[in-house]
Amino acid sequence: MIIDKLSSVLLKALNKDAAMDWLQERKDVLEQTHSVSPDAHKATIEKFGKEIVDMLYNSAPNMYNLCSERVELVAGEIETRGKLYNDFESAIIFYQKEGIVEDSSPEIKEFNSIMEFLYLGRKSQKAGRFRVLLKQPKAAKW
């Protein structure tokens, strides 16, 4: 689901309090939303059998608990290790490696489309710095 991505974005773009506030404002709805989509549930039943999957499905957290736990976990990692990237351009490499979500649901397709549009034509910060260095005039020799 995209909800966990949105809470992660708020954490990384703003801070832990902003992400938790956003989740808290939607707590009632998120507590009623299962963390496993019906399509994923069906697909997993086909692979592992109904009894096992139903047991796991029934013990899985709702979206509020799932997102809250992830925000806490990632906030702790950021506090301990620092951010992987500091701005949009330096995140491009991470997006290209890890950010494309594999799913065919309309929600995921829309998310991937938005992300592709956001990064369309952008260069990573590292590449951008290299180009700037190439364009700088050589220092005058004394």
C-alpha positions, 0 to 999 in steps of 0.5 A, a space after each residue: 500500500 502507498 500509505 506506508 510510503 507516504 508516512 516514510 516520505 513525511 519522516 524523511 522530508 520533514 521529521 518524525 513528529 510530522 509523520 506521526 501527526 499525519 498518521 494520528 489524524 488518520 488513525 481511525 481509517 488506518 486502523 480499519 485498513 488491513 496491511 495486506 491487500 486482498 490481491 496479495 492475500 489471494 496470491 499468497 494463498 495460491 503459493 502457501 495454502 489457505 490455513 497458513 496464509 489466513 493465520 499470518 493475515 489475521 496476525 498482521 497489523 493494521 495500517 496504523 500500527 504498521 506505519 507507526 512501527 516503521 516510522 519509529 524504526 526508520 527514525 531510529 535508523 536516521 538518528 543513529 546512522 544519518 540520512 542516506 540522502 539530503 536532497 531530491 537530486 541525491 536521492 535519484 540513485 536510491 530511487 532507481 535502485 530501490 524505489 520502483 514498486 513491483 505491483 500491477 494495482 492501479 494505486 501502485 501504477 499511479 505511484 510509480 508514474 508520479 515518481 517517474 515524472 518527478 525524476 524525469 530529466 533530473 540528474 543525480 547530484 554527483 553527476 551535476 557536480 561533475 558537470 559544474 567542475 568541467 565548466 569551471 575555467 582553469 585557475 590562472 597561472 601566476 
